[in-house]
């Protein structure tokens, strides 16, 4: 029995080590999926301890009153591990929380699984060894299926995904799944009367430790690679941002100083007023730049905090009163419609304000005064998973040749553009921080529609 104990020991040690390392990474890099995975591996360690206890009982021929309880806990921990591991993988690849419907489905499956385990435990109550073989068979085939499934799901297909960490994860997942399937075959043969105990006990644990170690090493390398890329990208964006903003700020300041100097020299009061009008315009431009810098800083620094928002009230009190819906002394018709439950949306108000204010400012700026009617439509819809925000105008539209570049930092669509080139870039960053998507449909000279999808169950 000593060999059985030592074959389980490396697995248990690794399964206990992973949760602490993953929790550290989760706190450092703010990755929710790691919280689920750390809990999953902690449960897997408990699962292995119970599996070891049951194996020692069966191998020693010791029958105890609590054997059935141990086997039930052993099986239930298998299901709990699969659920938490799957939940972590779902969050990792979709960046969404598990919806209530998915949790209910998992709960129903868990209840059915528990009842099935209880039934077969009672069925084999007369034969401890066959009960042991049955329970180990079930846990082996379930873990085999789930690990092989995730191995093929995350296998690198695109060139950008072909990194050493991804291959290590796939080898670890696939290897562990194949080993569990191998154990299932051995146990099935034993269950059918072919004695394979020696093969099972001599291999169980040692190879598993290698595949578990590969999975852990692969996930940690994967995370470090992606965080490294993210920080490098952030550094490059910051360099570009500082260079361009310093240039943009210098320009209106230089203009202001020149206009102030000329105003001091001027004796004609009307000319002085003209200079002050130009100073006012330069100050407005400087204010636009500072507002964009402030918005960029806020969305980069803060983590979204969702709140229930009455959309029409939020729009009228927090945004529309700060904008002037006029173009060349002509009114722009504004239409607002909220097709959601109680006209409410659940998202971060600061991020929503930044998105709406920038999009509406652009819609006003790029309108065509020559049109018979100028309008901006703001519509809020929802589906099962998203809030859908649409902003439509009948302005100048966006040329197809530049449409793919409009979300780039400091991109200006035309030479006549007076903006900082940060507006749509900031909108795109804010939407991504909300784990959403932004789509553009535009025709030159006919107008544009920006559609924003904000998840109802995001993971920040």
LORODO-827610 format. One record per residue (C-alpha): residue number from 1; x, y, z. Coordinates in nm, 4 decimals. Layout:
REM LORODO-827610
 resi       xx       yy       zz
  NUM        X        Y        Z
...
END
This chain:
REM LORODO-827610
 resi       xx       yy       zz
    1   0.0000   0.0000   0.0000
    2   0.3046   0.2248   0.0360
    3   0.3411   0.2354  -0.3440
    4  -0.0254   0.3391  -0.3773
    5   0.0245   0.6212  -0.1275
    6   0.3347   0.7539  -0.3025
    7   0.1714   0.7290  -0.6473
    8  -0.1036   0.9645  -0.5281
    9   0.1264   1.2015  -0.3365
   10   0.2720   1.3997  -0.6363
   11  -0.0773   1.4596  -0.7808
   12  -0.2138   1.5772  -0.4463
   13   0.0868   1.8069  -0.3929
   14   0.0492   1.9691  -0.7370
   15  -0.3285   2.0006  -0.7033
   16  -0.2791   2.1765  -0.3669
   17   0.0000   2.3988  -0.5026
   18  -0.1962   2.5247  -0.8059
   19  -0.4737   2.7064  -0.6132
   20  -0.2281   2.9263  -0.4210
   21  -0.0276   3.0137  -0.7320
   22  -0.3444   3.0801  -0.9352
   23  -0.4957   3.3013  -0.6650
   24  -0.1725   3.5047  -0.6653
   25  -0.1885   3.5427  -1.0448
   26  -0.5604   3.6252  -1.0228
   27  -0.4996   3.9096  -0.7762
   28  -0.1995   4.0384  -0.9733
   29  -0.3491   4.0277  -1.3229
   30  -0.7216   4.0537  -1.2365
   31  -0.8175   3.7365  -1.4251
   32  -1.1510   3.5947  -1.3026
   33  -1.1060   3.2564  -1.4723
   34  -0.8095   3.1859  -1.2425
   35  -1.0360   3.2136  -0.9376
   36  -1.2556   2.9366  -1.0805
   37  -0.9541   2.7248  -1.1781
   38  -0.7879   2.7643  -0.8371
   39  -1.1076   2.6450  -0.6660
   40  -1.1357   2.3607  -0.9188
   41  -0.7834   2.2353  -0.8451
   42  -0.8385   2.2638  -0.4691
   43  -1.1476   2.0422  -0.5072
   44  -0.9448   1.8087  -0.7299
   45  -0.6875   1.7743  -0.4494
   46  -0.9693   1.6847  -0.2068
   47  -1.1035   1.4450  -0.4715
   48  -0.7625   1.2734  -0.4916
   49  -0.7392   1.2443  -0.1113
   50  -1.0795   1.0713  -0.0989
   51  -0.9780   0.8544  -0.3948
   52  -0.6626   0.7506  -0.2076
   53  -0.8619   0.6709   0.1079
   54  -1.1107   0.4574  -0.0890
   55  -0.8286   0.2760  -0.2753
   56  -0.6483   0.1965   0.0512
   57  -0.9710   0.0573   0.1998
   58  -1.0391  -0.1651  -0.0999
   59  -0.6809  -0.2846  -0.1343
   60  -0.6520  -0.3651   0.2370
   61  -0.9908  -0.5377   0.2365
   62  -1.1159  -0.3121   0.5142
   63  -1.4913  -0.2475   0.5013
   64  -1.6142   0.0575   0.6916
   65  -1.9590   0.1984   0.7482
   66  -1.8682   0.5298   0.5807
   67  -1.7481   0.3739   0.2533
   68  -2.0627   0.4740   0.0630
   69  -2.0396   0.8308   0.1936
   70  -1.6757   0.8505   0.0839
   71  -1.7596   0.7263  -0.2651
   72  -2.0433   0.9808  -0.2948
   73  -1.8123   1.2679  -0.1928
   74  -1.5523   1.1313  -0.4344
   75  -1.8020   1.1389  -0.7232
   76  -1.9557   1.4742  -0.6290
   77  -1.6071   1.6324  -0.6165
   78  -1.5548   1.4994  -0.9723
   79  -1.8630   1.6908  -1.0877
   80  -1.7659   2.0040  -0.8890
   81  -1.4173   1.9999  -1.0470
   82  -1.5607   1.9623  -1.3996
   83  -1.8104   2.2461  -1.3392
   84  -1.5541   2.4914  -1.1993
   85  -1.2907   2.4019  -1.4593
   86  -1.5483   2.4432  -1.7398
   87  -1.6731   2.7721  -1.5922
   88  -1.3160   2.9036  -1.5863
   89  -1.2595   2.8001  -1.9493
   90  -1.5907   2.9594  -2.0534
   91  -1.4967   3.2906  -1.8879
   92  -1.1452   3.2744  -2.0326
   93  -1.2615   3.2373  -2.3937
   94  -1.5874   3.4373  -2.3908
   95  -1.5098   3.6994  -2.1234
   96  -1.8664   3.6612  -2.0006
   97  -2.0142   3.5536  -1.6705
   98  -2.2172   3.2366  -1.6550
   99  -2.5790   3.3394  -1.7041
  100  -2.8490   3.2293  -1.4592
  101  -2.9885   2.9892  -1.7201
  102  -2.6496   2.8151  -1.7578
  103  -2.6152   2.7908  -1.3794
  104  -2.9647   2.6372  -1.3541
  105  -2.8742   2.3830  -1.6268
  106  -2.5530   2.2925  -1.4424
  107  -2.7569   2.2612  -1.1203
  108  -3.0075   2.0249  -1.2848
  109  -2.7248   1.8156  -1.4345
  110  -2.5555   1.8071  -1.0926
  111  -2.8758   1.6888  -0.9226
  112  -2.9275   1.4156  -1.1853
  113  -2.5630   1.3110  -1.1532
  114  -2.5933   1.2919  -0.7732
  115  -2.9092   1.0781  -0.7924
  116  -2.7404   0.8446  -1.0429
  117  -2.4375   0.8076  -0.8140
  118  -2.6604   0.7340  -0.5131
  119  -2.8555   0.4737  -0.7141
  120  -2.5453   0.2836  -0.8270
  121  -2.3852   0.3141  -0.4836
  122  -2.6873   0.1420  -0.3322
  123  -2.6968  -0.1062  -0.6216
  124  -2.3400  -0.2217  -0.5505
  125  -2.3774  -0.1930  -0.1757
  126  -2.3252  -0.5676  -0.1371
  127  -1.9921  -0.5615  -0.3248
  128  -1.7424  -0.2976  -0.2118
  129  -1.4854  -0.3847  -0.4786
  130  -1.7303  -0.3582  -0.7684
  131  -1.8647  -0.0316  -0.6242
  132  -1.5070   0.1000  -0.6120
  133  -1.4388  -0.0045  -0.9731
  134  -1.7647   0.1503  -1.0947
  135  -1.7026   0.4870  -0.9273
  136  -1.3452   0.5106  -1.0541
  137  -1.4627   0.4157  -1.4044
  138  -1.7195   0.6974  -1.4047
  139  -1.4758   0.9629  -1.2826
  140  -1.2090   0.8466  -1.5303
  141  -1.4330   0.8624  -1.8388
  142  -1.5851   1.1978  -1.7393
  143  -1.2466   1.3614  -1.6817
  144  -1.1131   1.1999  -2.0015
  145  -1.3970   1.3497  -2.2085
  146  -1.3722   1.6991  -2.0582
  147  -0.9931   1.7238  -2.0886
  148  -0.9742   1.5907  -2.4453
  149  -1.2593   1.8263  -2.5422
  150  -1.0772   2.1331  -2.4098
  151  -0.7489   2.0166  -2.5647
  152  -0.9010   2.0166  -2.9142
  153  -1.0993   2.3358  -2.8370
  154  -0.7933   2.5494  -2.7597
  155  -0.5487   2.3851  -2.9979
  156  -0.3627   2.6579  -3.1918
  157  -0.5148   2.7210  -3.5341
  158  -0.4265   3.0822  -3.6129
  159  -0.0639   3.1858  -3.6430
  160  -0.0922   3.4333  -3.3526
  161  -0.1981   3.1466  -3.1202
  162   0.0952   2.9190  -3.2095
  163   0.2965   2.9849  -2.8958
  164   0.4903   2.7388  -2.6819
  165   0.2508   2.7907  -2.3886
  166  -0.0520   2.6921  -2.5983
  167   0.1175   2.3700  -2.7124
  168   0.2132   2.2848  -2.3520
  169  -0.1478   2.3366  -2.2354
  170  -0.2828   2.1217  -2.5201
  171  -0.0310   1.8419  -2.4524
  172  -0.1124   1.8550  -2.0805
  173  -0.4903   1.8473  -2.1318
  174  -0.4815   1.5814  -2.4045
  175  -0.2263   1.3700  -2.2149
  176  -0.4311   1.3770  -1.8953
  177  -0.7491   1.2944  -2.0866
  178  -0.5855   1.0007  -2.2688
  179  -0.4433   0.8665  -1.9407
  180  -0.7864   0.8813  -1.7792
  181  -0.9317   0.6958  -2.0774
  182  -0.6560   0.4336  -2.0380
  183  -0.7530   0.3944  -1.6694
  184  -1.1174   0.3622  -1.7708
  185  -1.0296   0.0702  -2.0028
  186  -0.8277  -0.1022  -1.7287
  187  -1.1076  -0.0564  -1.4752
  188  -1.3706  -0.1752  -1.7230
  189  -1.1644  -0.4920  -1.7829
  190  -1.1378  -0.5422  -1.4072
  191  -1.5106  -0.4844  -1.3693
  192  -1.5660  -0.7511  -1.6372
  193  -1.3496  -1.0047  -1.4565
  194  -1.0050  -0.9451  -1.6112
  195  -0.7645  -0.8626  -1.3308
  196  -0.5627  -0.5516  -1.4163
  197  -0.5037  -0.4176  -1.0661
  198  -0.1261  -0.4297  -1.0934
  199  -0.1172  -0.2295  -1.4167
  200  -0.3619   0.0285  -1.2772
  201  -0.1862   0.0800  -0.9447
  202   0.1628   0.0851  -1.0990
  203   0.0757   0.3631  -1.3459
  204  -0.1914   0.5676  -1.1642
  205  -0.0483   0.8896  -1.0268
  206   0.2993   0.9061  -1.1757
  207   0.2070   0.9914  -1.5362
  208  -0.0862   1.2004  -1.4129
  209   0.1564   1.4180  -1.2176
  210   0.3485   1.4923  -1.5379
  211   0.0350   1.5916  -1.7332
  212  -0.0963   1.8041  -1.4435
  213   0.2417   1.9787  -1.4188
  214   0.2334   2.0462  -1.7946
  215  -0.1144   2.2007  -1.7657
  216  -0.0087   2.4269  -1.4799
  217   0.3162   2.5348  -1.6463
  218   0.1338   2.5959  -1.9758
  219  -0.1352   2.8162  -1.8182
  220   0.1208   3.0226  -1.6263
  221   0.3386   3.0709  -1.9362
  222   0.0293   3.1556  -2.1421
  223  -0.0754   3.4198  -1.8914
  224   0.2725   3.5716  -1.8680
  225   0.3029   3.5850  -2.2489
  226  -0.0272   3.7682  -2.2856
  227   0.0395   4.0089  -1.9996
  228   0.3817   4.0829  -2.1493
  229   0.2243   4.1606  -2.4890
  230  -0.0416   4.3743  -2.3201
  231   0.2144   4.5799  -2.1274
  232   0.4299   4.6256  -2.4366
  233   0.1274   4.7476  -2.6331
  234   0.0315   4.9805  -2.3475
  235   0.3858   5.1192  -2.3382
  236   0.3826   5.1870  -2.7127
  237   0.0412   5.3539  -2.6894
  238   0.1643   5.5686  -2.4001
  239   0.4744   5.6793  -2.5916
  240   0.2650   5.7743  -2.8931
  241   0.0052   5.9404  -2.6736
  242   0.2589   6.1564  -2.4876
  243   0.4336   6.2589  -2.8092
  244   0.1166   6.3574  -2.9943
  245  -0.0620   6.5244  -2.7017
  246   0.2429   6.7359  -2.6164
  247   0.2464   6.8523  -2.9810
  248  -0.1312   6.9162  -2.9810
  249  -0.1168   7.1121  -2.6543
  250   0.1797   7.3190  -2.7724
  251  -0.0082   7.4376  -3.0823
  252  -0.3016   7.6216  -2.9125
  253  -0.0719   7.7556  -2.6402
  254   0.1563   7.9071  -2.9062
  255  -0.1514   8.0533  -3.0793
  256  -0.2785   8.1957  -2.7488
  257   0.0530   8.3634  -2.6730
  258   0.0670   8.5139  -3.0221
  259  -0.2903   8.6453  -3.0045
  260  -0.2357   8.7926  -2.6568
  261   0.0768   8.9696  -2.7809
  262  -0.1111   9.1161  -3.0812
  263  -0.4059   9.2200  -2.8624
  264  -0.1691   9.4120  -2.6336
  265  -0.0337   9.6063  -2.9316
  266  -0.3757   9.6861  -3.0799
  267  -0.5415  10.0225  -3.0050
  268  -0.8638   9.9602  -3.1974
  269  -1.1238   9.8152  -2.9580
  270  -1.3066   9.6226  -3.2314
  271  -0.9817   9.4550  -3.3379
  272  -0.9075   9.3678  -2.9754
  273  -1.2512   9.1981  -2.9481
  274  -1.1703   9.0010  -3.2642
  275  -0.8463   8.8812  -3.1074
  276  -1.0329   8.7793  -2.7929
  277  -1.2802   8.5762  -3.0025
  278  -0.9830   8.3919  -3.1536
  279  -0.8314   8.3452  -2.8069
  280  -1.1639   8.1935  -2.6975
  281  -1.1514   7.9458  -2.9896
  282  -0.7934   7.8453  -2.9028
  283  -0.8921   7.8015  -2.5378
  284  -1.1846   7.5791  -2.6475
  285  -0.9470   7.3652  -2.8519
  286  -0.7160   7.3331  -2.5524
  287  -1.0156   7.2349  -2.3391
  288  -1.1108   6.9627  -2.5937
  289  -0.7582   6.8204  -2.5739
  290  -0.7617   6.8229  -2.1920
  291  -1.1083   6.6580  -2.1869
  292  -0.9851   6.3814  -2.4188
  293  -0.6724   6.3279  -2.2068
  294  -0.8903   6.3096  -1.8937
  295  -1.1314   6.0614  -2.0578
  296  -0.8424   5.8452  -2.1813
  297  -0.6857   5.8459  -1.8345
  298  -1.0149   5.7473  -1.6703
  299  -1.0909   5.4510  -1.8963
  300  -0.7336   5.3229  -1.8713
  301  -0.7193   5.3578  -1.4933
  302  -1.0614   5.2496  -1.3698
  303  -1.2308   4.9130  -1.3693
  304  -1.5969   4.9286  -1.4813
  305  -1.8542   4.9145  -1.2003
  306  -2.2020   4.8311  -1.3404
  307  -2.5044   5.0212  -1.2044
  308  -2.8729   5.0313  -1.2952
  309  -2.9252   5.3407  -1.5104
  310  -3.2496   5.4960  -1.6342
  311  -3.1286   5.5581  -1.9885
  312  -3.3468   5.8560  -2.0994
  313  -3.2882   6.0352  -1.7662
  314  -2.9135   5.9647  -1.7745
  315  -2.8957   6.0901  -2.1331
  316  -3.0873   6.4134  -2.0738
  317  -2.9300   6.5068  -1.7387
  318  -2.5736   6.3856  -1.7866
  319  -2.4941   6.4329  -2.1559
  320  -2.7434   6.6267  -2.3689
  321  -2.7266   6.9371  -2.1490
  322  -2.3516   6.9549  -2.2188
  323  -2.3922   6.9494  -2.5992
  324  -2.5432   7.1988  -2.8432
  325  -2.7503   7.0315  -3.1150
  326  -2.7047   7.3046  -3.3741
  327  -2.5090   7.3347  -3.6975
  328  -2.4704   7.6715  -3.8717
  329  -2.7590   7.8141  -3.6640
  330  -2.9899   7.5276  -3.7685
  331  -3.1442   7.2864  -3.5195
  332  -3.0578   6.9141  -3.5321
  333  -3.3601   6.6979  -3.4531
  334  -3.2847   6.4529  -3.1719
  335  -3.4935   6.1358  -3.1256
  336  -3.4494   5.9044  -2.8262
  337  -3.6074   5.5616  -2.7872
  338  -3.5459   5.2967  -2.5182
  339  -3.6935   4.9534  -2.5911
  340  -3.5698   4.7879  -2.2706
  341  -3.7387   4.6786  -1.9499
  342  -3.8237   4.9973  -1.7515
  343  -3.6006   5.1886  -1.9991
  344  -3.3006   5.0739  -1.7910
  345  -2.9507   4.9515  -1.8681
  346  -2.6993   4.7918  -1.6317
  347  -2.3476   4.9183  -1.7050
  348  -2.0801   5.1605  -1.5843
  349  -2.2156   5.5204  -1.6051
  350  -1.8731   5.6843  -1.6507
  351  -1.7796   5.4621  -1.9456
  352  -2.1277   5.5001  -2.0982
  353  -2.1030   5.8803  -2.0728
  354  -1.7615   5.8852  -2.2426
  355  -1.8920   5.6652  -2.5267
  356  -2.2139   5.8613  -2.5838
  357  -2.0595   6.2071  -2.5531
  358  -1.7877   6.1327  -2.8088
  359  -2.0236   5.9701  -3.0593
  360  -2.2828   6.2475  -3.0285
  361  -2.0159   6.5191  -3.0597
  362  -1.8976   6.3571  -3.3842
  363  -2.2553   6.3252  -3.5122
  364  -2.3099   6.6984  -3.4530
  365  -1.9733   6.8042  -3.5991
  366  -2.0079   6.6069  -3.9230
  367  -2.3653   6.7018  -4.0105
  368  -2.4581   6.8629  -4.3430
  369  -2.6406   7.1979  -4.2954
  370  -2.7593   7.1800  -4.6582
  371  -2.9964   6.8929  -4.5759
  372  -3.3673   6.9609  -4.5504
  373  -3.3720   6.7901  -4.2108
  374  -3.0761   6.7099  -3.9880
  375  -3.1358   6.4370  -3.7285
  376  -2.9682   6.2095  -3.4752
  377  -3.1487   5.8954  -3.3563
  378  -3.0478   5.7320  -3.0281
  379  -3.2015   5.3875  -2.9746
  380  -3.1504   5.1424  -2.6878
  381  -3.2519   4.7795  -2.7481
  382  -3.1669   4.4504  -2.5820
  383  -3.1426   4.0824  -2.6577
  384  -3.0729   3.7828  -2.4381
  385  -2.7084   3.8674  -2.3788
  386  -2.6536   4.2345  -2.4743
  387  -2.7731   4.5897  -2.4419
  388  -2.7691   4.7297  -2.7976
  389  -2.7075   5.1035  -2.8303
  390  -2.7462   5.2625  -3.1773
  391  -2.6575   5.6193  -3.2757
  392  -2.7688   5.7111  -3.6265
  393  -2.7215   6.0402  -3.8126
  394  -2.7692   6.1664  -4.1673
  395  -2.4424   6.3580  -4.1788
  396  -2.1490   6.3389  -4.4187
  397  -2.0815   5.9685  -4.3578
  398  -1.7448   5.7927  -4.3545
  399  -1.5500   5.7055  -4.6672
  400  -1.5082   5.3293  -4.7101
  401  -1.1325   5.3780  -4.7692
  402  -1.0761   5.5076  -4.4142
  403  -1.3444   5.3114  -4.2244
  404  -1.0979   5.0528  -4.0907
  405  -0.8768   5.3289  -3.9442
  406  -1.1300   5.5461  -3.7633
  407  -1.0615   5.3808  -3.4233
  408  -0.6843   5.4346  -3.4453
  409  -0.5189   5.6716  -3.2018
  410  -0.4906   6.0291  -3.3408
  411  -0.6597   5.9362  -3.6688
  412  -0.8274   6.2290  -3.8447
  413  -1.0589   6.1452  -4.1339
  414  -1.0133   6.4723  -4.3227
  415  -0.7746   6.7659  -4.3334
  416  -1.0650   6.9873  -4.2250
  417  -1.1068   6.7890  -3.9013
  418  -1.0566   7.0095  -3.5961
  419  -1.0670   6.7303  -3.3378
  420  -0.7793   6.5687  -3.1517
  421  -0.8122   6.2357  -3.3325
  422  -0.8712   6.0667  -2.9963
  423  -1.2526   6.0605  -2.9812
  424  -1.3306   5.7313  -3.1563
  425  -1.0125   5.5727  -3.0209
  426  -1.1360   5.6488  -2.6674
  427  -1.4827   5.5142  -2.7553
  428  -1.3290   5.1880  -2.8801
  429  -1.1136   5.1476  -2.5666
  430  -1.4146   5.2173  -2.3409
  431  -1.6304   4.9630  -2.5267
  432  -1.3556   4.6997  -2.4950
  433  -1.3217   4.7691  -2.1217
  434  -1.6956   4.6972  -2.0957
  435  -1.6245   4.3689  -2.2839
  436  -1.8481   4.4959  -2.5641
  437  -1.8317   4.5371  -2.9409
  438  -1.8697   4.8375  -3.1687
  439  -1.9872   4.8198  -3.5295
  440  -2.0096   5.0919  -3.7950
  441  -2.2401   5.1130  -4.0929
  442  -2.1776   5.4251  -4.3004
  443  -2.2341   5.5582  -4.6517
  444  -2.0601   5.8703  -4.7780
  445  -2.2994   6.1689  -4.7990
  446  -2.5825   5.9674  -4.6423
  447  -2.4789   5.9312  -4.2779
  448  -2.3506   5.6776  -4.0248
  449  -2.4841   5.4340  -3.7680
  450  -2.2694   5.3268  -3.4733
  451  -2.3989   5.0162  -3.2974
  452  -2.2566   4.9213  -2.9565
  453  -2.3180   4.5829  -2.7933
  454  -2.2662   4.5870  -2.4160
  455  -2.2782   4.2447  -2.2421
  456  -2.5377   4.1906  -1.9706
  457  -2.3132   3.9427  -1.7868
  458  -1.9568   4.0727  -1.8342
  459  -1.6468   3.9653  -1.6441
  460  -1.4197   4.2594  -1.5583
END
